[in-house]
Amino acid sequence: MRILLLNHLARPINGGANRVVVETCRFLSEHGHETLLGCYVPGPSEVPCRVEVIPGGGPVGAIRDLCRQWQPDVVQIHSVPREDVLAEVAEVAPSTLFLHDQTWFCSGGDRMTRNLQPCHRPHGLSCLAWHFIQGCAGRSPIGNLALWRRTERLGQFRNLHRIRLQVASRFMRQGLLENSINPERIDLVPLYAHDPGTPKRTAEPGLLFLPSRLFAPKGVHVAIDAVSKLRNLPWKLVIAGEGRQRPALEAQVRALSLQDRIQFVGEISTTETGQWYDRCQIVLFPVLRHEPFGLVGVEALAHGRPIVAFGGGGADEWLADGESAVRVADRSAGAFAEAIALLLNDPTLCQNLAEGARRNYAPFHPDAYLSRLMGSFNKAIAGFRSD
């Protein structure tokens, strides 16, 4: 099959969505599909397939011309430079749209209040009031209006019945249903992690690993507060990732005098990330907002490492409390610290959860992902031909 993917970057940086694109390109190519990635931002490529940089930041005409020249069997859209790209692509090729986050149907971004309670209202004019009342967006009315208008423009996919929608979790699917999207257009395609096989090394006791973008909703500051309460226990925390919060997090570490126990390693490669998974004893997932999926959790399962995580959102679909993880209900540093201490103080429990992680990995194996993905592509092709 000839498959065209559209995304702004051709590198696995700045979040899980870009990693998904790169890994999908690799996986499809490995299985004999002719794959092309069209990206809008020039720069070095880390994708094992042909890459075309779409000139001018991805104008509609250039993307439409690429589709007509390459004649893909199906297009998978991950991000768009402009909202009208959706309609143009859907006119010339069978198309799918992978929704990586809730900004497509929530101008607040994550459908949660300032108190971290979920919101189930569909996107509409009333959201402009609720952004202020329940604090589900920013504090600037002008900024909120700009976000609302962007989601309103993105929302044109609601009327593009030729485009099939792909989501990684039942949580995201529910968000679409609450926004009156026809369930027949939605395909559930949970993400995957490569199977590294049996861990190549024994976990290092007390080594905690936290891969994350560094901005407030990811809760890295909460994890740092949590481990600061465990000074009497032997541990070391490695934080992998970059983001605007890094200077504040490093200042937090200095203020707590934890420089010798917390290490920032920055943005690292997929290979290096896998090595840290193999080395660590426990993976931390302190995300405060409800994640659309949470790729870190699935990678931890693949590497057979127990997870300490706040529950909610798509994370609950891989977060098996007492089997492979400790699910922390109270989103506080104290509760998170107690969960980490539970595992550090009980090596037998930690090992049992590690073994459970591998048992719970099967639904997120690459073969399961490929089967669901190709099923979605075939539905898009059939729907396009029948119009």
Buried (B, 14 or more C-beta within 10 A) or exposed (E): BBBBBBBBBBBBBBBBBBBBBBBBBBBBBEEEBBBBBBBBBEEEBBBBBBBBBBEEEBBBEBBBEBBEEBEBBBBBBBBBBBBEBBBBBBEBBBBBBBBBBBBBBBBBBBBBBEEBEBBEBBBEEEBBEBBEEBBBBBEEEEEBBEBBEBBBEBBEBBEBEBBBBBBBBBBBBEBBBBBEBEEEBBBBBBBBBBBBEEBEEEBEEBBBBBBBBBBBBBBBBBBBBBBBBBEEEEBBBBBBBBBEBBEBBBEBBEEBEBEEBBEBBEBBEBEEBBBBBBBBBBBBBBBBBBBBBBBBBBBBBBBBBBBBBBBBBBBBBBBBBEBBBBBBEEBBBEBBBBBBBEBBEEEEBBBBBBEBBBEBBEEBBBEBBBEBBBEBBBBBBEBBEEE
